[in-house]
């Protein structure tokens, strides 16, 4: 197959993959910039730096990024509560939590 026929399909495929990575699937909380998504349904008790009520995932991540001790965040998507964490190694199940690790 000629490169002139392959190139448009390659570009189209790349655009689709990038769109999927950017938008994500519905119901899937994407990690804020500078974070990777951790496990759903887990909390890391005993390592709280700060508890912030009614805050967006993005703004919570910004708060964490501004604190050099912060290693990640755990957020309750229903209440919009967020916890900045110093240590995210040993966790407990909590079905209402979503974890994001700072990279």
Secondary structure, DSSP 8 states (H G I E B T S, - for coil): --HHHHHHHHHHHHHHHHHHHHH--TT-----TTEEEEEEEEE-TT-EEEEESS--HHHHHHHHHT-TT--EEEEETTTTEEEEES--SS-EEEEEEEEEEE-
